[in-house]
Amino acid sequence: MDLAYEYRWKFLCMAENVKVLKKAIEWLSNGKGVSLAVVVGTWGSSPRPAGSLLAVAEGGEFVGSVSGGCVEGAVVEHGLGIIRGGPNQLLDFGISDEKAWEVGLACGGEMKVFVGASPPIEELVLMLKERPIAMVTDLNSGARVLVSSNSVEGSLSLTSAETVIARQALRENRGQMMAGERRLFVAVYNLPLRIVIVGAVHVAQTLAPMAVLAGFDVMVIDPRHSFATEARFPGLALLNDWPDDAMAKIGLNSSSAVVTLTHDPKLDDPALVAALRSDSFYVGALGSRRTHAKRIDRLKESGLDDAAILRIHSPIGLPLGGRNAPEIAVSILAEIIGSCYGADVSRKN
């Protein structure tokens, strides 16, 4: 797995944290007590990476995962204890623990989970801003500080060396324990990878909600007002701009995947040009091989070279054999996820 794939893989693993933080904000806004659990160390076959979150509300409701189901029950119980006024806890689970079989880690995995009181709403909101944020937690006191590329905000004081380590973790999108006398853990919070869908067509109506469930941020672009509507895409971000204007407005980067679905060169081609001139990690276009051959000629006339055009996945999606819209959507999302994880999803155009 090269660094680019690893970086996107970590985005996917942390995507659920965004949902956890939003739910914690909702609970706090409704006056409920909340505690947060975070994985601070893993060894062996532990199923969740360091930095994975689980939030607990009074009454026992919880969201997120620290182990994929193995130790959630125990963590929720400790979280409820903290809401009732108990102390922060650093929990150890693993094969050496006499409760290993009970919590489900008898396969040999080990993990440490810190369970503490939730930060206030203001800090949680800062963690959801459209910029990477690292939260450094003192596992002894529970004090926290938020670190970005240009700011440090919170009650925990960091040395200059600790701030450098936090920002390094931020750049690498990697949760980690800091070496040193203090037990400090850095958790990194990023917005999820984004899929930009051009064409509010039938395939998009299945692809968009599936991608949201898979942890992606989704935006649907279509200048045709009768296509990109709230009724057809409930709860999703919609833009009724022409694709090239929309791309300029939202910006594309290495965390972006672009999918064109309209079959209309007036809409698909400008979007593909913008995507191929960016460092979007995935670019796919719906259409047959004959359609794509004509598309290649047009894109060359737009000034794109062969190397850029070869980045397009067309026919789009993994060759699963499906033909109806939901099946096509599954194949597209599978190909995008494969690109994230470094699977061989290449094809000859």
C-alpha positions in Angstrom: 0.0 0.0 0.0 1.7 3.3 -1.1 1.4 6.5 0.9 -1.4 7.9 -1.1 -3.5 4.8 -0.7 -2.7 4.6 3.0 -3.7 8.2 3.5 -7.1 7.7 1.9 -7.6 4.4 3.8 -7.1 6.3 7.0 -9.7 8.8 5.9 -12.2 6.0 5.4 -11.4 4.4 8.7 -11.9 7.7 10.5 -15.0 8.7 8.5 -17.3 7.3 11.1 -15.8 9.6 13.7 -17.6 12.5 12.0 -21.0 10.9 12.6 -20.0 10.2 16.2 -19.1 13.8 16.9 -22.3 15.1 15.3 -24.4 12.7 17.4 -22.5 13.8 20.5 -23.3 17.4 19.7 -27.0 16.5 19.3 -27.1 14.7 22.6 -25.3 17.6 24.4 -27.6 20.1 22.8 -30.6 18.2 24.2 -29.2 18.3 27.7 -27.9 14.7 27.9 -24.7 13.7 29.6 -22.1 12.3 27.2 -18.8 10.4 27.4 -16.3 9.7 24.7 -14.2 6.6 24.2 -11.2 6.6 21.9 -8.8 3.8 20.9 -5.3 4.9 22.0 -3.4 1.7 21.2 -3.7 -1.5 19.2 -1.6 -4.6 18.8 -2.1 -7.8 16.8 -5.5 -8.4 15.2 -7.5 -5.5 16.8 -10.1 -4.5 14.3 -10.2 -0.7 14.7 -7.3 1.8 14.3 -6.0 4.1 16.9 -8.3 7.2 17.1 -11.6 5.4 16.5 -14.4 6.9 18.6 -17.5 5.7 20.4 -19.8 8.1 22.2 -22.2 7.2 25.0 -25.3 9.1 26.1 -27.0 8.7 29.5 -29.6 6.0 29.2 -27.2 3.7 27.3 -27.5 4.9 23.8 -24.2 4.8 21.9 -22.8 5.5 18.4 -19.5 4.5 16.8 -17.2 1.6 17.4 -13.9 0.9 19.1 -13.6 -2.8 18.2 -16.1 -3.7 15.6 -18.3 -5.2 18.4 -15.9 -7.1 20.6 -15.6 -4.8 23.6 -18.4 -2.2 23.1 -20.5 -3.5 26.0 -17.7 -3.0 28.5 -16.8 0.4 27.1 -20.4 1.6 27.3 -20.7 0.5 30.9 -17.6 2.5 31.8 -18.9 5.5 29.8 -22.2 5.5 31.7 -20.1 5.4 35.0 -18.3 8.6 33.9 -21.5 10.3 33.0 -22.7 9.6 36.5 -19.6 11.3 37.9 -17.0 8.5 37.9 -13.3 9.1 37.0 -11.7 8.8 33.5 -10.6 5.2 32.6 -7.8 3.8 30.5 -9.0 0.3 29.7 -6.9 -2.7 28.6 -8.4 -5.5 26.6 -6.4 -8.5 25.2 -5.4 -12.1 25.4 -3.6 -11.7 28.7 -6.8 -10.2 30.3 -8.8 -12.8 32.2 -11.9 -11.4 30.5 -10.4 -11.9 27.0 -12.9 -14.6 25.9 -15.8 -12.5 27.4 -14.9 -9.4 25.3 -14.1 -11.3 22.2 -10.3 -10.6 21.8 -9.2 -14.2 22.4 -7.9 -14.2 18.8 -4.8 -12.5 20.0 -5.6 -8.8 19.5 -4.9 -6.3 22.2 -6.1 -2.7 22.6 -6.2 0.3 25.0 -9.3 2.4 25.1 -9.5 5.8 27.0 -13.0 6.6 28.2 -13.6 10.2 29.5 -16.0 13.0 29.7 -17.0 14.6 26.4 -15.4 17.9 25.4 -17.9 20.8 25.4 -20.0 21.5 22.3 -17.7 24.3 21.2 -14.7 22.0 21.0 -16.7 19.3 19.2 -17.9 21.9 16.6 -14.3 23.0 16.0 -13.4 19.3 15.4 -15.9 19.3 12.5 -14.6 22.4 10.7 -13.4 22.0 7.2 -9.8 21.8 8.2 -7.8 18.9 9.9 -7.8 19.1 13.7 -5.7 17.1 16.1 -7.0 16.6 19.6 -4.3 15.9 22.2 -5.6 14.3 25.4 -3.8 13.9 28.7 -4.8 10.4 29.7 -4.2 11.1 33.4 -6.2 14.3 33.8 -8.5 14.1 30.8 -7.5 17.7 29.8 -7.5 18.3 26.0 -6.2 20.8 23.5 -7.1 21.2 19.8 -4.2 21.7 17.4 -4.4 22.8 13.8 -1.7 23.8 11.3 -1.8 27.4 12.7 -3.5 27.3 16.1 -3.6 25.7 19.5 -6.8 26.0 21.5 -7.7 24.3 24.8 -7.0 23.9 28.5 -4.0 21.5 28.1 -0.6 23.2 27.7 1.8 21.7 25.2 5.5 22.1 24.9 6.9 23.3 21.5 8.1 19.7 20.9 4.7 18.2 21.7 3.0 20.7 19.4 5.4 19.6 16.6 4.5 16.0 17.2 0.8 16.8 17.1 1.1 18.6 13.8 3.2 15.8 12.4 0.4 13.4 13.3 -2.1 15.8 11.7 -0.1 15.8 8.4 0.1 12.0 8.4 -3.6 11.6 9.5 -2.4 9.2 12.2 -3.6 8.8 15.8 -0.7 8.0 18.2 0.6 8.0 21.7 3.4 10.6 22.3 6.6 9.4 23.8 7.6 11.1 27.1 6.7 11.3 30.8 3.2 12.5 30.2 0.6 10.1 28.7 -0.6 12.2 25.8 -2.6 10.7 22.9 -3.1 12.5 19.6 -6.3 11.8 17.7 -6.8 13.3 14.2 -10.2 14.4 12.8 -10.7 15.0 9.1 -13.8 15.3 7.0 -14.5 12.1 5.0 -13.4 11.5 1.4 -15.8 13.2 -1.1 -17.5 11.8 -4.1 -18.7 14.4 -6.6 -21.4 13.0 -8.8 -22.2 14.9 -12.1 -25.6 14.0 -13.3 -28.6 13.6 -11.0 -29.8 10.6 -12.9 -31.3 7.2 -11.9 -27.9 5.6 -11.1 -27.0 8.6 -8.9 -30.1 8.1 -6.8 -28.8 4.8 -5.7 -25.1 5.6 -5.7 -25.3 8.8 -3.6 -27.0 7.3 -0.5 -24.9 4.1 -0.7 -21.7 6.3 -0.7 -23.0 8.2 2.3 -23.5 4.9 4.2 -19.9 3.9 3.2 -18.6 7.0 4.9 -18.1 9.4 1.9 -19.2 13.0 1.8 -21.3 13.3 -1.4 -22.2 16.2 -3.6 -24.5 15.9 -6.7 -24.1 18.5 -9.5 -26.7 19.0 -12.3 -27.7 22.3 -13.8 -31.1 20.8 -14.7 -33.3 22.0 -11.8 -35.9 19.2 -12.3 -33.1 16.6 -11.8 -31.1 17.8 -8.8 -34.0 18.2 -6.3 -34.4 17.6 -2.6 -37.3 15.2 -3.4 -35.0 13.0 -5.6 -31.9 13.3 -3.3 -33.2 13.9 0.2 -30.6 15.2 2.6 -27.8 15.5 0.1 -25.7 18.5 -1.0 -26.9 19.6 -4.4 -25.5 22.2 -6.9 -27.5 23.4 -9.9 -24.4 25.0 -11.5 -22.8 23.9 -14.7 -20.1 21.3 -13.8 -17.1 23.4 -14.6 -18.4 26.3 -12.5 -19.3 23.9 -9.7 -15.9 22.3 -9.7 -14.2 25.7 -9.5 -16.5 26.6 -6.6 -16.0 23.4 -4.5 -12.4 22.7 -5.3 -11.0 19.2 -6.1 -8.1 17.6 -4.4 -6.5 14.2 -3.6 -9.4 13.4 -1.4 -11.9 13.8 -4.2 -13.5 11.2 -6.5 -15.4 12.5 -9.6 -18.1 10.4 -11.3 -19.9 11.6 -14.5 -23.2 9.9 -15.3 -25.2 12.1 -17.8 -24.1 10.7 -21.2 -24.2 14.4 -22.3 -20.9 15.8 -23.5 -22.0 19.3 -22.6 -22.1 18.2 -18.9 -19.7 15.3 -18.7 -16.8 16.8 -20.7 -16.2 20.0 -18.6 -16.4 18.0 -15.4 -13.8 15.5 -16.7 -11.5 18.2 -17.9 -11.6 19.8 -14.4 -11.2 16.5 -12.7 -8.2 15.4 -14.8 -6.5 18.8 -14.3 -6.8 18.2 -10.5 -5.2 15.5 -8.4 -8.6 13.7 -7.7 -7.8 10.2 -6.7 -10.6 8.7 -8.9 -12.2 9.8 -12.2 -14.9 7.7 -13.7 -17.3 8.2 -16.6 -20.5 6.2 -17.6 -20.7 5.1 -21.2 -19.8 2.3 -23.6 -16.4 1.8 -25.1 -17.6 3.3 -28.4 -18.9 6.4 -26.4 -15.6 6.6 -24.6 -13.6 6.5 -27.9 -15.5 9.6 -29.1 -15.0 11.2 -25.6 -11.3 10.7 -25.9 -11.2 12.6 -29.1 -13.1 15.5 -27.6 -10.9 15.6 -24.5 -7.7 15.7 -26.6 -9.2 18.7 -28.4 -9.5 20.3 -25.0 -5.8 20.0 -24.5 -5.6 16.9 -22.3 -2.8 14.4 -23.1 -2.9 10.6 -23.2 -1.6 10.2 -19.7 -4.4 12.3 -18.2 -7.1 10.6 -20.3 -5.9 7.2 -19.2 -6.8 8.1 -15.6 -10.5 7.8 -16.6 -12.3 4.6 -15.5 -14.5 3.9 -18.4 -16.6 1.8 -18.8 -17.1 2.9 -15.2 -17.3 0.4 -12.3 -16.0 -3.1 -11.6 -17.1 -5.6 -14.2 -19.7 -7.4 -12.0 -22.1 -8.1 -14.8 -25.0 -6.1 -13.4 -27.2 -4.1 -15.7 -29.8 -2.2 -13.8 -29.2 1.1 -12.0 -28.7 -0.2 -8.5 -26.3 -2.9 -9.7 -24.3 -0.3 -11.7 -24.2 1.9 -8.6 -22.7 -1.0 -6.6 -20.0 -1.6 -9.2 -19.1 2.1 -9.2 -18.8 2.4 -5.5 -16.8 -0.8 -5.3 -14.3 0.5 -7.8 -14.0 3.8 -5.9 -13.4 1.9 -2.6 -10.9 -0.4 -4.4 -9.0 2.7 -5.5 -8.9 3.9 -1.9 -7.4 0.6 -0.7 -5.0 0.2 -3.5 -6.7 -2.7 -5.2 -6.1 -3.3 -8.8 -9.1 -1.6 -10.4 -7.2 -0.7 -13.7 -8.8 -1.3 -17.1 -7.9 -0.8 -20.7 -9.9 2.0 -22.3 
